[in-house]
Amino acid sequence: MQNQLLAGKKGIIFGALDESSIAWKVALQCHEAGAEFILTNAPIALRMGVINQLAEKTNSEVVPCDVTSNDDMNALIDAAIEKFGKVDFILHSVGMSLNIRKNKPYTGLNYDFMHKTFDISAISLHRLLQTCYEKDAINEWGSVVALTYIAAQRTFPDYSEMAESKSLLESITRSFGYHYGVKNKVRVNSISQSPTMTTAGSGVGGFDAFIDYAEKMSPLGNATADDCAAYCVSLFSDLTRMVTMQNLFHDGGFSNVGVSAAVMEKFGNASE
């Protein structure tokens, strides 16, 4: 139970596709915590997923939005303003690589695909924040959270151009976090989550093996999607009013471990 931590707060949640989505878990926990929100995803994702089931569970409206479209983003934020006046929180859980989908190796990327990947996965955060900034759509002390991954700082061969996308996303978090904080005390942070078996994550080569590796490397084990959702709720709440412009590792300690005893034992056993 979230004990109505978000009672009275209004928001927008991007990226809920199905029950494996972190955004889906965030929506459920925000609803449990007393929040109201609009659910949004790309029109094609709405057709592929079961977001209307989530909308029914959380008594939410679904508004389609292609995050690469200025017109769609304007329409979404206008809909939120019409429904809520202003919002208090936004989750950006958006990412997709065309090159990964097309099995293009990192050393042989299609640059048109790469530009599209950056637009969907990172520039969309700037488009969202700029639209909200221009329309004064977020209340003072509001909170925007974007989901990212440690590949922004470290090399994971099969993560391909998504690594650069996450680096750009985190930079936008810091830069726009400064400007929005000065303007209206709005907080902007990113959460660097453990590898999590979502529909998007499952498209990365070797993902099952890497989840097992991260589990063995992390003192606390991998953070689950439900754990991440609870962390998002805390960042949307008034308990974290002075946290902004941060990339917050939510990974069971993985980001600060060089090697673990469990991993060394596995390699030792493999060499015997």
C-alpha positions in Angstrom: 0.0 0.0 0.0 1.2 3.5 -0.9 -1.0 5.1 1.9 -2.4 7.7 -0.5 1.0 9.3 -0.9 -0.2 10.9 -4.2 -3.7 11.9 -3.1 -5.0 14.8 -5.1 -2.1 14.7 -7.6 -2.7 14.5 -11.4 -0.3 13.2 -14.0 0.5 11.7 -17.3 2.0 8.2 -17.8 3.8 7.4 -21.0 4.6 3.9 -22.2 2.2 1.3 -20.6 1.9 -1.4 -23.3 1.1 -4.5 -21.3 1.4 -6.0 -17.8 5.1 -6.5 -18.2 5.7 -2.8 -18.8 7.2 -0.8 -15.9 4.8 2.0 -16.9 1.9 -0.4 -16.3 3.2 -1.1 -12.8 3.7 2.6 -12.2 0.1 3.3 -13.2 -1.3 0.7 -10.8 0.8 2.0 -7.9 0.0 5.7 -8.6 -3.7 4.8 -8.7 -3.3 2.9 -5.4 -1.5 6.0 -4.0 -4.5 8.2 -4.8 -3.4 9.8 -8.1 -5.4 10.5 -11.2 -3.7 10.4 -14.6 -3.9 10.2 -18.4 -2.4 7.1 -20.0 -0.6 7.6 -23.3 1.3 5.6 -25.9 1.9 5.7 -29.7 -1.2 4.9 -31.8 0.4 1.6 -33.1 1.3 0.6 -29.5 -2.3 1.2 -28.4 -3.4 -1.2 -31.1 -0.8 -3.8 -30.1 -1.3 -3.6 -26.3 -4.1 -3.9 -23.9 -3.9 -0.5 -22.4 -7.7 -0.1 -22.2 -7.7 -2.8 -19.5 -5.3 -0.7 -17.5 -7.5 2.4 -18.1 -10.5 0.5 -16.7 -8.6 -0.6 -13.6 -7.3 2.9 -12.8 -10.3 4.9 -14.1 -8.1 6.7 -16.5 -8.4 8.3 -19.9 -6.3 7.1 -22.8 -4.9 9.7 -25.2 -2.7 8.5 -28.1 0.5 10.4 -28.8 3.3 9.8 -31.3 6.2 11.3 -29.2 8.0 12.3 -32.4 5.1 14.5 -33.5 4.9 18.1 -32.3 1.2 18.1 -33.1 0.5 15.0 -31.1 2.5 16.2 -28.1 0.7 19.6 -28.1 -2.7 17.8 -28.3 -1.8 15.5 -25.4 -0.7 18.3 -23.1 -3.8 20.4 -24.1 -5.9 17.4 -23.2 -4.2 17.1 -19.8 -4.7 20.9 -19.2 -8.4 20.6 -20.1 -8.9 17.6 -17.8 -6.7 18.6 -14.9 -5.8 22.3 -15.2 -2.1 21.5 -14.6 -0.4 18.2 -13.8 1.9 17.2 -10.9 3.8 14.4 -12.3 4.8 12.7 -15.6 6.5 9.4 -16.3 8.5 9.1 -19.5 8.9 5.4 -20.2 9.6 5.5 -23.9 12.3 3.7 -26.0 12.7 1.9 -29.2 15.6 1.1 -31.6 14.9 0.3 -35.2 18.4 -0.9 -35.7 18.0 -3.5 -32.9 14.6 -4.5 -34.3 16.2 -5.0 -37.8 19.2 -6.9 -36.3 21.7 -4.3 -37.5 25.1 -4.6 -35.8 26.5 -1.6 -34.0 29.3 -1.4 -36.6 26.7 -1.4 -39.5 23.9 0.9 -38.3 21.4 2.5 -40.6 21.6 6.2 -39.8 18.0 7.0 -40.7 17.0 4.4 -38.2 19.5 5.8 -35.7 18.0 9.3 -36.0 14.5 7.8 -35.5 15.7 5.9 -32.4 17.1 9.1 -30.9 13.9 11.0 -31.6 11.7 8.4 -30.0 13.9 7.4 -27.1 15.5 10.7 -26.0 14.5 13.8 -28.0 10.9 13.0 -27.1 11.7 13.9 -23.5 12.9 17.4 -24.6 9.8 17.7 -26.8 7.6 16.8 -23.8 9.3 19.1 -21.4 9.5 22.0 -23.8 5.8 21.7 -24.6 4.9 21.6 -20.9 7.2 24.6 -20.3 5.7 26.7 -23.0 2.1 25.9 -21.9 2.9 26.2 -18.2 1.4 22.7 -17.8 3.2 21.5 -14.6 2.4 22.7 -11.1 5.1 24.1 -8.9 7.1 21.3 -7.3 5.9 18.9 -9.9 8.0 15.9 -10.9 9.1 14.4 -14.2 10.8 11.0 -14.2 12.4 9.3 -17.2 13.5 5.7 -17.2 17.1 5.0 -18.4 19.8 2.3 -18.2 23.4 2.1 -17.1 24.4 1.5 -20.7 24.5 5.3 -20.8 27.8 5.0 -18.8 29.1 1.5 -19.6 29.4 -0.6 -22.7 26.9 -3.4 -23.4 27.6 -4.7 -26.9 24.0 -5.7 -27.8 22.4 -2.5 -26.4 23.6 -0.8 -29.6 22.5 2.8 -30.3 20.1 2.7 -27.3 23.2 3.4 -25.2 23.7 6.8 -26.9 19.9 7.4 -26.6 20.0 6.9 -22.9 23.1 9.2 -22.6 21.2 11.9 -24.4 18.1 11.3 -22.3 20.1 11.8 -19.1 21.7 15.0 -20.5 18.3 16.4 -21.3 17.2 15.5 -17.8 20.0 17.6 -16.3 19.7 20.5 -18.7 16.0 20.9 -18.7 15.9 20.1 -15.0 17.9 23.3 -14.4 15.7 25.5 -16.5 12.4 24.1 -15.2 13.6 24.3 -11.6 14.5 28.0 -12.0 11.2 28.7 -13.8 8.7 26.8 -11.6 10.4 24.5 -9.1 9.7 21.5 -11.3 11.9 18.5 -10.7 13.3 16.4 -13.5 15.1 13.1 -12.8 16.0 9.8 -14.4 15.9 6.4 -12.9 18.6 3.9 -14.1 16.7 0.7 -13.6 18.0 -2.9 -13.3 17.6 -5.0 -16.5 13.9 -5.8 -16.5 12.1 -8.3 -18.7 9.7 -6.0 -20.5 8.4 -6.2 -24.1 11.0 -3.7 -25.1 13.8 -5.3 -23.1 13.2 -8.7 -24.6 14.3 -7.4 -28.0 17.9 -7.0 -26.9 20.1 -9.9 -27.7 21.2 -12.1 -24.8 18.9 -10.3 -22.4 17.9 -13.4 -20.4 21.6 -14.2 -19.7 22.3 -10.6 -18.8 19.5 -10.5 -16.2 21.0 -13.5 -14.5 24.5 -11.9 -14.6 23.1 -8.7 -13.1 21.3 -10.6 -10.4 24.6 -12.3 -9.4 26.5 -8.9 -9.5 24.0 -7.0 -7.4 24.2 -7.3 -3.6 20.5 -6.8 -3.3 19.6 -8.6 -6.5 17.9 -7.0 -9.5 15.2 -4.4 -8.7 11.9 -5.6 -10.1 9.4 -3.6 -12.1 7.2 -3.3 -9.0 10.2 -2.0 -7.0 10.8 0.6 -9.8 7.2 1.6 -9.7 7.3 2.2 -5.9 10.5 4.3 -6.4 8.6 6.4 -9.1 5.8 7.0 -6.7 8.3 8.3 -4.1 9.8 10.7 -6.7 6.3 11.9 -7.7 5.5 12.6 -4.0 6.3 15.6 -1.8 8.8 13.5 0.1 11.5 14.2 -2.6 10.8 17.9 -3.3 14.5 18.8 -3.3 15.7 16.0 -5.6 16.3 17.2 -9.2 18.7 16.8 -12.2 19.8 13.4 -10.9 20.4 10.1 -12.5 19.3 7.8 -9.8 20.5 4.2 -9.9 17.9 1.7 -8.9 19.7 -1.5 -9.5 20.4 -3.4 -6.2 23.9 -2.0 -6.1 25.0 -3.2 -9.5 26.3 0.2 -10.6 28.9 0.2 -7.8 30.2 -3.3 -8.0 33.3 -4.3 -9.9 32.9 -8.0 -9.5 30.9 -10.1 -7.0 31.8 -13.4 -5.2 28.9 -15.1 -7.0 30.2 -14.1 -10.4 33.8 -15.1 -9.5 32.5 -18.5 -8.3 30.6 -19.1 -11.5 33.7 -18.3 -13.6 35.8 -20.5 -11.4 33.4 -23.4 -11.7 33.3 -22.9 -15.5 37.1 -23.2 -15.8 37.4 -26.4 -13.8 
